[in-house]
């Protein structure tokens, strides 16, 4: 596989699917957006753009997958039961895809 194809595959399954990684982190602990970016880099090996992470959080909150509360000046995000179900569905999708692609 060429480097260009592999990079595209990685981008499609990381930066373009950022919501999965955010929900996975929030499954373990509630946190604020700034720390999410650092946690994604630490745990998953890529760092999303600042604005991108916030946009995805707003989207997830708008769909009811995460909730937020204000603590001091920070907004703390937490996965909801609906978000847990969505994450589980995404993980099952990836498991199925890997199984069908195995050689």
N, C-alpha and C positions, 0 to 999 in steps of 0.2 A: 504494500500500500504506500502510495506516495505521501510525503509529509503534508502536502496540501490537503489531500483527502482525509488523513488522520486528524489534522487540525479542525477541519470542518465537522467531522464526526464528534470530536470532543466538544466543540462549541455548541453544537446542536443538543448535546446531552448534558451540558453544564450551564453555560450562560443563557442559552435559550430556554432552559427549563429550570430557571432559578427558583421558582416557587416550590419545587420538590425539596430542594436543599434547605430552604428557609423553614418549611414545615417540619423537616426532620430535626433540625436544631431546636425548634420550639417544642418538639415532642419531649426533649430532654430537660429544657429549662426555658422559662420566660426571660426575655431580654429586650434591649432597645436596638434600634436599627444600626447604629454605629458599631456595636459589638457583633452584630450578625455578620457584617462584612468580614471582620477579622476571624470570626469562627469558621466561616465558609472557607477562607484561605487556609486556615490551620487544619481543618478536618478533611476538606475535599480537594485542596490543591489549586484552587483558582480564586481570584478576587474580582467580584463583580464591581461595576461602576457605582459610585455613590448614589447617583440619581436613580439608577436602575433598581437598586435594592429598595429604595423608598417607594418607587412606583409599584413594584411587586407587592410590597407590604400593604399599600393602599388598596390595591386590587384584591388581595386576600381578605382584608378587613371588609371591603365592600361586598364580598361574596359570602361572608360569614365563616370563613375558614380560620381566621384569627380574630382575637379581640384585643383591645388596647385599653390601657388605663394610664393616667398621668400621675407620675410620682415626681414631685418637685417640678423640674423643667423638662423631664424626659417622659417620652411615651414608651411604655413597656408593653410588649406584644406577647400574647399567649395563644397557643393552638386551641381551637375549640373541638368539641366532639365531631362536628362536621368536617373540620380540617383533618382530624385523625382518620376519618373514613376516606377522605380524598387521598391522603398520603398512602393509606393501605392499598387503595385501588391502583395508584401509580406504581407502587412497588410490585404488586402482582403483575401489572402490565410488563414491567421490565423483566421480571422472572420468566414470564411466558416468552417474551421476545428472545431472551438469551437461550432458553431451551430450544426454541425452533431454529436458532442459528448455530447451535453446537454441531461440531463435526464428529 
